[in-house]
Amino acid sequence: MNRIIFICISYLFCIGFLNAQNNSTRTTLRGFVFEKNTSEPIMFANVILQGIDNKNILKGAATDVNGLYNITSLESGNYKLIVTYIGYDTTELNIFIKAGEVKTKNIEITESSVKLNEVKISGERIEMKTEVKAASIKITSQDLKIIPSIGGEPDLAQYMQIIPGVVFTGDQGGQLYIRGGSPIQNKVLLDGMTIYSPFHSIGLFSVFDSDIIRTTDVYTGGFGAEYGGRVSSIMDIKTIDGGKKLTGKLSSNTFGSKVLVKGPISKNKKSSFILSAKTSYLDKTSEIFYKEPILFFDDKGLPYSFTDIYSKISFQGNNGSKLSVFGFNFTDKVNYENVSKLNWKSNGVGSQFTLLPNGSPILIEGNIAYSNYLIELNEIAYPIRSSSISGFDMGLDFTSFPNQGKLKYGFDIHGFSTDFTTYNSINQRVDQDENTTEFSSYFNYQFKSIRWIVEPGLRLQYYGKLGTSLEPRIGIKYITSENLRLKLAAGNYSQNILSTSSDRDIVSLFNGTISSPEDIKDNDGSDLKQKFQKSQHLILGIEFDLNENIDLQIEGYIKDFSQLTNINRNRIDESDPEFIIESGIAKGIDLLFKYKKDNIYLWTVYSYGSITRKFNELIYNPNFDRRHNINFVASYNYGKNKTWKTDLRWNLGSGFPFTQTQGFYEQISFSDGINTNYNSENGNLGIIYSDLNEGRLPYYHRLDLSTSKKIKFNEKSSLEISGSITNIYNRENIFYFNRIKNERINQLPFMPSVGVNFLF
């Protein structure tokens, strides 16, 4: 392993050294564009360099997601630097650039009276024309506010449910399945740190405070070489800094409360802080609205509660270099009284930095973090089941800007330990205690011309005794005209960790995490050459701007999960394998229609998907295989000064597969062997099942609505009052069916909420 790490690091630094040598003689202008009041980077602003001495010189660039612009191959001379962005005042200044110089110039721009919603559309259009963006959705803080929210607090969990290709399995204990991938196959990053449980047991809330999220990039497939370690999708969340002014938010609603404070630390305003804390009392207030029993006992209400705390300190240098240190503590509790208790907690600390070395055209980014996740399930009359995963992330990335392109390369090391304990149906202890280290390196090159954007990449994933994965990636966009673009993404992907819940489980709040076993065999008992999970993605898409207000996107995808490791739910004795090897195919097509004009925003998604799994000769549809899924979202601002806002969301989904019941029988244990008197012994109720997942549940649909009124006291403070209703027409969507009692339990009923937010 040490030899492989040494070779990969040496290779990457050789690329960087040669590239730096090649760029060292080129005159370059670079820097960051910031919003003046908040110091937040401005994405996709236009930066234009116009010659003063030579009027024929006119060059430009768009800022990236970090607000960075880079203009290369310049002549020595005087220039006018112009920064434009819809919604902000145009900024102009004169600069002088010497031959061979790498000049850094950061720029602050000021918001104008142009409406903010126009800014977002402009940024989206620029990104579509400068990035491949296949199977990718960017979520901003403004986007989160268009979804009807519980008590007026928007949440990432609710927005994720409307993304094309995302299937949500339920309001209680629901999980997100992204284009055929299970939750464990979706990697969630928070400022470079891996988050193992991003959503709470009640499916309405995530662990993240929406007010601290700057951007969330969701890659539903075909992601580039800089991401790895998962076979389905990536969610990359970046948070804001504290800003130059002391601001905050106090909120309280029917189901929870939150406090957020952020601002500068030092007088020069080069350092800042964020402190966010939110908690839920859903288990207490929901009894007012939820009159039906949950699952198979008589208690009422929703037995869910959680507390999330996050803090961050940021330091910024004069040239735009930045260091951030952050920490978090997330907890979740589910208490089915007199039946079971489930608790999980997640905590960690991390650091992220960005460096702009003087005199060098290379951008350096890095992170180091440690996190821990522990989940425990305590059921009456059963031993406690538990699962934990803890470890560190460390990575270093380099970005340079050759002519007509961008080269990004780097490496990361991920070390973790897993400790899992459970008990099978005959009360035998099953556990795993493993320590694992993964190493990866990658490079990704982006070439741009007038019509083409091409991004080839290569990633090397080393999993120790499990094997090594060489993963080529490619992304292509062809700009056919000003309004029409074609895109493609493909690649190989791999993953080590797996869930202790099977893809065949119907409802499972206890989701343990373990490392792929080193001694795993193929289903026929033969050795596996590579013991990790593998997939191949192919994404094809069209982007069409019908006019300045309407966007239409169509994407088709195929994910070939060529090797998956699953829990063996048919294991009877110790001679049977604990794990089985499966394969699968996920394919479908997603259509996204967006309309935005003035104060109206419409978002409509239709998704068709088909997911199959194969185990030996058995081919079945997993429980999250939803054929049809529709999401319609509308947001409208109105009233004097547009202080009123109403948001609506309607979701329709076809039924999930389930295994039907053929009949029942008396199950005799034969505890006394051949001496058992089966004529007098009372057995348990046994169930005769039909073929696996041959049935389909009823369609799911739900309408949510929220309305808010903003009262502005002055430039610094305002009050927002909101009301919302979940499941307006009280649709009885099935959550769970108890075969023994022939009893159906439904998802969330008609559930109103009110909330108050005070911003200062």
C-alpha positions in Angstrom: 0.0 0.0 0.0 2.8 2.5 0.9 4.4 1.9 -2.5 1.1 2.7 -4.3 0.5 5.8 -2.2 4.1 7.0 -2.9 3.7 6.4 -6.6 0.3 8.2 -6.8 1.5 11.2 -4.8 4.7 11.5 -6.8 2.7 11.3 -10.0 0.3 14.0 -8.9 3.1 16.4 -7.8 4.9 15.8 -11.1 1.8 16.9 -12.9 1.6 19.9 -10.7 5.3 20.8 -11.0 5.3 20.4 -14.8 2.1 22.4 -15.1 3.4 25.1 -12.8 6.6 25.3 -14.8 4.6 25.6 -18.0 2.4 28.4 -16.5 5.1 30.2 -14.7 6.0 32.4 -17.7 2.4 33.3 -18.5 0.9 36.6 -17.4 -2.2 35.9 -15.3 -4.8 37.9 -13.6 -6.9 36.1 -10.9 -8.9 36.7 -7.8 -12.2 36.3 -6.0 -15.4 38.3 -6.4 -17.2 38.9 -3.1 -20.5 40.4 -2.0 -19.5 43.5 -0.1 -21.9 43.2 2.9 -21.6 39.4 3.6 -18.1 38.6 2.1 -19.8 35.6 0.4 -18.3 34.6 -3.0 -20.4 35.5 -6.1 -20.8 32.5 -8.4 -20.9 33.0 -12.2 -20.2 36.7 -12.3 -18.8 38.1 -15.6 -15.2 39.4 -15.2 -14.0 41.4 -18.3 -10.5 42.7 -18.9 -10.4 45.5 -21.5 -7.1 46.9 -22.8 -6.4 50.6 -22.3 -3.2 50.8 -24.2 -4.3 48.3 -26.8 -8.1 48.7 -27.4 -8.2 45.4 -29.3 -7.5 43.4 -26.2 -10.7 42.1 -24.7 -10.7 39.0 -22.5 -13.0 37.6 -19.9 -14.0 34.8 -17.6 -16.9 33.7 -15.3 -16.3 33.1 -11.6 -16.7 29.5 -10.4 -18.6 28.2 -7.4 -16.0 29.7 -5.1 -16.2 33.1 -6.7 -12.7 32.6 -8.4 -11.9 34.1 -11.8 -8.7 33.4 -13.8 -7.6 35.1 -17.0 -4.4 33.9 -18.6 -2.0 34.7 -21.5 -2.1 38.5 -21.1 0.2 41.1 -22.5 1.9 43.7 -20.3 0.0 46.9 -20.0 -2.8 49.0 -18.6 -6.3 47.5 -18.4 -9.8 48.3 -17.2 -11.3 45.5 -15.1 -15.1 45.3 -15.3 -17.3 43.0 -13.1 -21.0 42.6 -14.0 -23.7 40.5 -12.4 -27.5 41.0 -12.7 -28.8 42.4 -9.4 -25.5 44.1 -8.6 -23.9 47.4 -9.5 -21.2 47.2 -12.2 -17.8 47.6 -10.8 -14.9 49.1 -12.8 -11.2 49.8 -11.9 -8.0 50.3 -13.7 -5.0 48.0 -13.1 -1.5 47.5 -14.5 -0.1 44.0 -15.3 3.6 43.3 -15.8 4.8 40.6 -18.2 5.2 37.2 -16.5 3.3 38.4 -13.4 0.6 36.3 -11.6 -1.5 39.2 -10.3 -4.2 38.6 -7.7 -7.1 41.1 -7.5 -10.1 40.5 -5.3 -13.2 42.6 -6.0 -16.3 43.4 -3.8 -19.6 44.2 -5.5 -22.7 45.8 -4.1 -26.3 44.7 -4.5 -28.4 47.0 -6.5 -32.2 47.5 -6.6 -32.6 44.7 -9.3 -34.6 41.9 -7.9 -32.7 38.9 -6.5 -34.8 36.3 -8.3 -33.3 37.5 -11.6 -29.8 36.9 -10.2 -30.5 33.2 -9.7 -31.7 32.6 -13.2 -28.7 34.4 -14.7 -26.3 32.3 -12.6 -28.0 29.1 -13.7 -27.8 30.0 -17.4 -24.1 30.9 -17.1 -23.3 27.7 -15.4 -25.2 25.7 -18.1 -23.0 27.2 -20.7 -19.7 26.9 -18.9 -20.0 23.5 -17.1 -21.1 20.0 -18.3 -23.6 19.7 -15.5 -24.9 16.3 -16.5 -27.1 14.6 -13.9 -26.4 17.6 -11.6 -28.6 20.1 -9.7 -27.3 23.1 -7.8 -29.4 24.1 -4.8 -28.9 27.6 -3.3 -30.4 29.1 -0.1 -33.0 30.9 -2.3 -34.0 27.6 -3.9 -34.8 26.1 -0.5 -37.4 28.8 0.3 -39.7 27.8 -2.6 -40.8 24.5 -0.9 -43.7 24.5 1.6 -42.0 24.3 4.9 -43.1 23.0 8.3 -43.6 26.1 10.5 -41.9 28.3 8.0 -38.4 26.8 8.2 -37.2 25.5 4.9 -35.2 22.3 4.9 -32.8 20.5 2.5 -34.6 17.2 3.1 -37.8 18.6 1.7 -36.1 20.1 -1.4 -34.2 16.8 -2.1 -37.6 15.1 -2.7 -38.4 17.2 -5.8 -35.1 16.6 -7.6 -35.4 14.6 -10.8 -34.6 10.9 -10.2 -35.0 11.1 -6.4 -37.5 8.7 -4.8 -38.6 9.2 -1.2 -40.0 6.2 0.6 -42.1 7.8 3.3 -42.7 10.6 5.8 -41.8 8.3 8.7 -38.4 6.6 8.6 -38.3 7.5 4.9 -35.1 7.3 2.9 -33.9 9.0 -0.3 -33.1 6.7 -3.2 -31.3 8.4 -6.1 -31.7 6.9 -9.5 -31.6 3.3 -8.3 -29.0 3.7 -5.5 -29.8 3.0 -1.9 -29.0 5.5 0.9 -25.7 4.0 1.8 -24.7 4.4 -1.9 -25.2 8.2 -1.6 -22.2 10.2 -0.3 -23.0 13.3 1.7 -20.2 15.9 2.2 -20.3 18.9 4.5 -17.3 21.2 3.6 -15.4 18.1 2.7 -16.4 15.9 5.6 -18.4 12.7 5.2 -21.8 12.8 7.0 -23.1 9.3 7.6 -26.7 10.2 8.6 -27.8 13.4 7.0 -31.6 13.0 7.5 -33.6 12.5 10.6 -36.0 9.5 11.2 -38.9 11.8 10.5 -38.5 12.4 6.8 -39.3 16.1 6.9 -36.0 17.3 8.3 -32.3 17.1 7.7 -29.5 17.7 10.1 -28.4 20.9 8.2 -29.6 24.4 9.0 -30.8 25.8 5.7 -29.7 29.3 6.6 -26.0 28.3 6.7 -26.0 26.5 3.4 -24.3 28.4 0.5 -24.7 25.8 -2.2 -25.6 22.1 -2.4 -24.4 20.3 -5.6 -26.4 17.0 -6.0 -24.9 14.6 -8.6 -27.5 12.0 -9.3 -25.0 10.0 -11.4 -22.1 10.4 -13.8 -20.1 12.6 -11.4 -16.5 13.6 -12.1 -13.2 12.1 -11.0 -12.8 14.4 -8.0 -15.6 12.4 -6.2 -15.3 8.7 -5.3 -16.1 6.1 -2.7 -19.8 5.7 -3.8 -21.5 3.8 -6.6 -24.7 6.0 -7.0 -24.6 9.7 -6.1 -22.9 12.6 -4.4 -24.3 15.5 -2.3 -21.7 18.2 -1.8 -22.8 20.9 0.7 -20.8 24.1 1.2 -21.6 26.5 4.1 -21.4 30.3 4.3 -19.0 32.3 6.4 -20.1 34.6 9.3 -19.9 37.8 7.3 -19.0 41.4 8.3 -22.0 42.3 10.3 -23.6 40.7 13.4 -26.8 39.1 12.3 -29.0 36.3 13.4 -32.3 34.5 13.4 -34.7 33.3 16.2 -37.5 31.0 15.1 -40.1 28.9 16.8 -42.9 26.8 15.2 -45.3 24.1 16.1 -42.7 21.4 15.9 -39.4 23.0 16.8 -37.2 26.0 17.5 -33.9 27.4 16.2 -31.3 30.1 17.0 -28.7 31.3 14.5 -26.0 33.9 15.3 -23.2 34.9 12.9 -20.8 37.9 12.5 -17.2 39.2 12.6 -14.7 38.3 15.3 -12.0 40.8 14.7 -12.2 44.5 14.1 -10.7 44.2 10.6 -13.5 41.8 9.8 -11.1 39.2 8.3 -12.4 36.5 10.7 -16.0 35.5 11.5 -18.1 32.9 13.3 -21.4 31.0 12.9 -23.4 29.3 15.7 -26.5 27.4 14.8 -28.7 25.2 17.1 -32.1 23.7 16.3 -34.3 21.2 18.2 -37.6 19.5 17.7 -40.5 18.8 20.1 -42.5 17.0 17.5 -43.0 14.0 19.9 -45.1 16.3 22.1 -47.0 18.7 19.8 -47.9 16.1 17.2 -50.3 14.4 19.5 -52.7 17.3 18.9 -53.0 16.4 15.2 -51.9 12.7 14.9 -54.8 10.8 16.4 -54.0 7.4 14.9 -51.6 4.8 16.5 -48.2 4.3 15.1 -47.1 0.9 13.9 -48.5 -1.9 16.0 -49.1 -0.3 19.4 -51.7 2.0 20.8 -49.7 5.2 21.6 -50.6 8.3 19.6 -48.5 11.1 18.2 -45.1 11.0 16.4 -42.4 9.6 18.6 -39.5 11.6 16.9 -37.2 14.2 18.4 -33.8 15.6 17.5 -31.2 18.3 18.3 -28.6 19.7 15.8 -25.8 22.0 16.8 -23.2 23.5 14.3 -20.5 26.1 14.7 -17.8 27.5 12.4 -14.9 30.0 12.5 -13.4 31.4 9.4 -10.2 33.4 8.7 -9.6 35.2 5.4 -6.3 36.5 4.1 -5.8 39.7 2.1 -5.2 37.8 -1.2 -8.4 35.6 -0.8 -6.8 32.6 1.0 -9.1 31.2 3.7 -9.1 28.8 6.6 -12.2 27.5 8.2 -12.7 25.3 11.3 -16.0 23.8 12.1 -17.7 21.3 14.4 -21.1 19.7 14.8 -23.2 17.5 17.1 -26.4 15.9 15.7 -28.8 13.6 17.7 -31.9 11.8 16.8 -34.4 9.9 19.1 -37.3 7.6 18.3 -39.3 6.3 21.2 -42.0 3.7 20.5 -43.1 3.5 24.1 -43.1 -0.1 25.6 -41.9 -1.4 22.2 -38.5 -0.1 21.2 -36.2 2.9 21.4 -33.8 4.0 18.7 -31.1 6.7 19.2 -28.4 7.9 17.0 -25.8 10.6 17.3 -23.2 12.1 15.0 -20.4 14.5 15.9 -17.2 15.7 14.4 -14.7 18.5 13.8 -13.1 19.6 10.6 -10.9 22.1 8.9 -10.9 23.4 5.3 -8.5 25.8 3.6 -8.0 27.6 0.3 -4.5 28.9 -0.7 -3.5 31.3 -3.5 0.3 31.1 -3.4 2.0 34.4 -4.4 3.6 34.2 -7.8 2.1 30.8 -8.6 -1.0 30.3 -10.9 -2.1 27.2 -8.9 -5.0 27.2 -6.5 -4.6 24.8 -3.5 -7.5 23.5 -1.5 -7.4 21.0 1.3 -9.4 19.5 4.2 -8.9 17.4 7.3 -11.7 16.1 9.5 -12.7 13.5 12.0 -16.3 12.3 12.6 -18.2 9.6 14.5 -21.6 8.1 14.1 -23.3 5.7 16.5 -26.8 4.2 16.3 -28.5 2.0 18.9 -31.8 0.1 18.9 -33.2 -1.2 22.2 -36.2 -3.5 21.8 -38.2 -4.9 24.6 -37.1 -8.5 25.4 -34.2 -8.3 22.9 -30.5 -7.4 23.3 -29.4 -4.0 22.2 -28.3 -3.7 18.6 -25.6 -1.1 17.8 -23.5 0.2 14.9 -20.8 2.8 14.9 -18.4 4.2 12.3 -15.7 6.7 13.1 -12.7 8.0 11.2 -10.9 10.8 9.4 -10.9 12.4 6.0 -7.9 14.2 4.6 -7.5 15.6 1.1 -5.5 18.0 -1.0 -6.6 19.4 -4.4 -4.7 21.5 -6.9 -6.2 23.6 -9.7 -4.5 25.3 -12.6 -5.7 27.1 -15.6 -4.0 26.3 -18.9 -5.3 27.9 -22.1 -8.9 27.1 -22.9 -9.3 24.8 -19.9 -8.8 23.9 -16.3 -6.8 21.1 -14.7 -7.7 19.7 -11.3 -5.9 16.9 -9.5 -5.4 15.7 -6.0 -5.5 12.9 -3.5 -7.4 11.9 -0.4 -7.0 9.4 2.5 -10.0 8.0 4.3 -9.5 5.9 7.4 -12.3 4.6 9.5 -13.3 1.9 12.0 -16.6 0.1 12.2 -18.1 -1.7 15.2 -21.4 -3.6 14.6 -23.4 -5.8 16.9 -26.7 -7.5 16.2 -28.6 -10.7 16.9 -30.2 -13.1 14.4 -33.6 -14.8 14.5 -32.2 -17.5 16.9 -30.6 -14.9 19.2 -27.1 -15.6 18.0 -24.7 -12.6 18.3 -23.4 -11.3 15.0 -20.7 -8.7 15.0 -18.0 -7.0 13.0 -15.1 -4.9 14.2 -12.9 -3.6 11.4 -10.3 -0.9 10.7 -10.0 0.2 7.2 -7.9 2.8 5.2 -8.7 3.9 1.7 -6.5 5.9 -0.6 -7.5 7.6 -3.8 -5.9 10.0 -6.4 -7.5 11.6 -9.4 -7.1 14.2 -12.2 -9.8 15.9 -14.2 -9.1 18.2 -17.2 -11.7 20.5 -18.6 -11.3 21.7 -22.2 -13.5 24.6 -23.5 -14.1 25.9 -27.0 -16.9 27.9 -28.6 -19.0 24.8 -29.0 -17.5 22.1 -26.8 -16.9 21.4 -23.1 -15.0 18.2 -22.6 -14.0 16.8 -19.2 -12.0 13.6 -19.2 -10.9 12.3 -15.8 -9.3 9.3 -14.1 -9.6 8.1 -10.5 -7.6 5.5 -8.7 -9.3 3.9 -5.6 -7.2 1.7 -3.4 -9.2 -0.5 -0.8 -6.3 -2.5 0.7 -7.1 -6.3 0.7 -10.4 -5.6 -1.1 -8.6 -4.6 -4.3 -7.9 -1.6 -6.4 -10.3 0.2 -8.8 -9.2 2.2 -11.8 -12.1 4.5 -12.7 -12.2 6.5 -16.0 -14.7 9.3 -16.2 -15.9 11.5 -19.0 -18.3 14.5 -19.3 -19.1 16.2 -22.6 -21.4 19.1 -23.5 -22.0 20.3 -27.0 -23.5 23.8 -27.4 -25.5 23.6 -30.6 -26.9 27.1 -30.3 -27.5 29.9 -27.8 -30.6 28.0 -26.5 -29.8 24.3 -27.0 -27.2 22.1 -25.5 -26.5 18.3 -25.5 -24.6 16.6 -22.7 -23.2 13.2 -21.8 -21.5 11.7 -18.7 -20.2 8.2 -18.1 -17.8 6.5 -15.8 -16.9 3.6 -13.5 -17.5 3.8 -9.7 -16.8 1.8 -6.6 -17.6 1.6 -2.9 -16.4 -0.2 0.2 -19.0 0.3 3.0 -22.4 -1.3 3.0 -25.6 -1.1 5.1 -26.7 -3.8 7.5 -30.2 -3.3 6.1 -31.1 -5.3 3.1 -32.6 -3.7 0.0 -35.4 -6.2 0.6 -36.4 -4.7 4.0 -39.7 -2.8 4.1 -39.3 -0.6 7.1 -36.0 -0.4 8.9 -35.1 2.6 11.1 -31.9 0.7 12.3 -29.4 1.2 9.5 -26.0 0.0 10.5 -22.8 0.6 8.5 -20.0 -2.0 8.0 -16.9 -2.4 5.9 -17.1 -4.9 3.0 -15.8 -8.3 4.5 -12.4 -9.4 3.2 -13.4 -13.1 3.2 -16.6 -12.7 1.1 -17.1 -15.2 -1.7 -19.2 -15.3 -4.8 -22.5 -17.0 -4.5 -21.0 -20.2 -5.9 -18.3 -20.2 -3.3 -15.5 -19.0 -5.7 -13.1 -16.2 -4.8 -13.9 -12.7 -5.9 -11.1 -10.8 -7.7 -12.4 -7.5 -6.4 -14.5 -7.5 -3.2 -15.9 -4.0 -3.3 -19.1 -2.9 -4.9 -19.0 -1.6 -8.5 -21.2 0.3 -10.9 -21.1 1.9 -14.4 -23.1 5.0 -15.3 -24.2 6.5 -18.6 -26.2 9.8 -18.7 -27.5 11.5 -21.9 -29.3 14.8 -21.7 -30.7 17.9 -23.4 -30.9 21.5 -22.1 -33.3 23.8 -23.9 -34.0 27.4 -23.1 -37.4 27.9 -24.6 -37.2 31.7 -23.8 -35.7 33.9 -21.2 -38.1 32.6 -18.6 -38.5 28.9 -19.4 -36.0 26.1 -19.1 -36.5 22.5 -20.2 -34.2 19.6 -19.3 -34.5 15.9 -20.3 -32.1 13.3 -19.1 -32.0 9.5 -19.7 -29.7 7.3 -17.5 -28.5 3.8 -17.0 -26.7 2.6 -13.9 -25.3 -0.9 -14.1 -24.6 -2.1 -10.6 -22.4 -4.9 -11.7 -21.5 -6.0 -8.2 -23.4 -5.3 -5.0 -23.0 -6.8 -1.5 -26.2 -7.4 0.4 -27.2 -9.0 3.7 -28.3 -12.6 3.4 -31.8 -12.5 4.9 -32.3 -16.2 4.2 -29.5 -17.3 6.4 -30.6 -20.2 8.7 -27.4 -21.5 10.3 -23.7 -20.5 10.7 -22.7 -22.5 7.6 -24.7 -20.2 5.4 -22.9 -17.0 4.2 -23.7 -13.7 5.9 -23.6 -11.8 2.6 -24.7 -12.4 -0.9 -23.5 -10.9 -4.2 -26.1 -9.3 -6.3 -26.2 -7.2 -9.5 -28.8 -4.7 -10.7 -29.9 -2.3 -13.4 -31.4 1.1 -12.8 -32.7 3.0 -15.9 -35.1 5.8 -16.5 -35.8 9.2 -17.9 -36.4 12.5 -16.1 -38.0 15.7 -17.4 -37.6 19.0 -15.6 -39.6 22.1 -16.6 -38.8 25.5 -14.9 -40.6 28.8 -15.3 -39.7 32.0 -13.6 -41.0 35.5 -14.3 -41.3 38.4 -12.0 -42.8 36.9 -8.8 -43.9 33.5 -10.1 -41.8 30.4 -10.0 -42.9 27.0 -11.3 -41.0 23.7 -11.1 -42.4 20.5 -12.6 -40.6 17.1 -12.6 -41.7 13.8 -14.2 -39.6 10.8 -13.6 -39.9 7.3 -15.0 -37.7 4.6 -13.5 -37.2 0.9 -13.5 -34.9 -0.9 -11.0 -34.1 -4.6 -10.9 -31.9 -6.7 -8.7 -30.5 -10.1 -9.6 -29.4 -12.9 -7.2 -28.5 -16.1 -9.0 -31.6 -16.9 -11.0 -33.9 -14.6 -8.9 -34.7 -11.3 -10.5 -36.8 -8.9 -8.4 -37.7 -5.2 -8.0 -36.4 -3.7 -4.7 -38.8 -2.0 -2.4 -37.9 1.5 -3.6 -38.7 0.8 -7.3 -41.1 3.5 -8.2 -42.2 3.6 -11.9 -43.8 7.0 -12.0 -43.0 10.1 -9.9 -44.4 13.6 -10.4 -43.5 16.8 -8.4 -45.2 20.1 -9.0 -44.0 23.2 -7.1 -45.3 26.7 -7.3 -44.1 29.8 -5.5 -45.7 33.3 -5.7 -44.7 36.6 -4.1 -47.5 39.2 -3.9 -48.9 42.1 -1.9 -47.5 45.5 -1.2 -43.7 45.4 -1.5 -44.1 41.7 -2.2 -44.1 40.9 1.5 -46.5 37.9 1.1 -45.4 34.6 -0.3 -47.3 31.4 -0.9 -45.6 28.0 -1.8 -47.3 24.8 -2.9 -46.1 21.3 -3.6 -48.0 18.3 -5.0 -46.3 14.9 -5.2 -47.7 11.8 -7.0 -45.9 8.5 -7.0 -46.8 5.0 -8.2 -46.9 2.2 -5.7 -43.8 0.5 -4.3 -43.3 -3.3 -4.7 -44.2 -5.6 -1.8 -44.4 -9.3 -1.1 -48.0 -10.6 -0.9 -49.3 -13.0 1.7 -50.6 -16.4 0.4 -51.7 -17.8 3.7 -50.9 -18.7 7.3 -50.0 -21.9 9.2 -49.1 -23.0 12.7 -45.3 -23.0 13.1 -44.2 -25.7 15.5 -40.7 -25.3 16.8 -40.1 -29.0 17.7 -38.1 -27.9 20.7 -38.2 -31.5 22.0 -37.1 -33.1 18.7 -39.0 -36.2 17.8 -40.6 -36.3 21.2 -42.5 -33.1 20.5 -46.3 -33.7 20.7 -47.5 -31.6 17.7 -51.1 -32.5 18.5 -51.1 -30.5 21.8 -48.2 -28.0 21.4 -49.2 -24.4 20.6 -47.1 -23.1 17.8 -46.5 -19.6 16.5 -48.3 -18.1 13.5 -46.3 -18.8 10.4 -46.8 -16.8 7.1 -46.7 -18.3 3.6 -45.3 -15.6 1.3 -45.9 -15.2 -2.4 -43.0 -14.5 -4.8 -40.7 -11.7 -3.8 -42.1 -8.2 -4.4 -44.6 -9.3 -7.0 -47.4 -7.0 -5.7 -47.7 -3.2 -5.8 -48.9 -0.8 -3.1 -51.5 1.9 -3.9 -50.3 5.2 -5.4 -48.9 7.9 -3.1 -50.0 11.5 -3.4 -49.9 14.5 -1.1 -50.5 18.3 -1.3 -48.6 20.7 1.0 -49.1 24.5 1.3 -47.5 27.3 3.2 -48.0 31.1 3.4 -45.8 33.7 5.0 -45.9 37.4 5.7 -42.7 39.5 6.2 -42.8 42.6 8.3 -39.8 44.8 8.0 -38.9 47.0 10.9 -35.8 48.6 9.5 -32.8 47.7 7.4 -31.4 45.3 10.0 -34.5 43.5 11.5 -37.7 41.9 10.3 -40.4 39.5 11.4 -41.8 36.6 9.4 -45.0 34.9 10.3 -46.0 31.7 8.5 -48.5 29.0 8.4 -48.4 25.6 6.6 -50.5 22.5 6.1 -49.0 19.1 5.3 -51.3 16.7 3.4 -54.1 19.3 2.8 -56.8 16.8 1.6 -55.8 14.2 4.2 -54.8 11.5 1.8 -54.3 8.1 3.5 -50.9 7.0 2.2 -49.8 3.6 3.5 -46.8 3.5 5.8 -46.9 0.0 7.2 -49.2 -3.1 7.1 -49.2 -5.6 10.0 -49.9 -9.0 8.4 -50.6 -10.6 11.7 -53.3 -8.2 12.8 -54.4 -7.3 9.3 -53.9 -3.7 10.3 -52.9 -0.8 8.1 -50.9 2.2 9.5 -50.8 5.4 7.4 -48.3 8.2 6.7 -48.7 11.7 7.9 -52.3 13.0 8.1 -53.7 16.5 7.6 -51.2 18.4 9.8 -51.2 22.2 10.2 -48.3 24.2 11.7 -47.5 27.9 12.5 -44.2 29.6 13.0 -42.5 32.9 13.7 -39.1 34.0 12.6 -37.3 37.1 13.9 -34.3 38.2 11.8 -31.8 40.8 13.1 
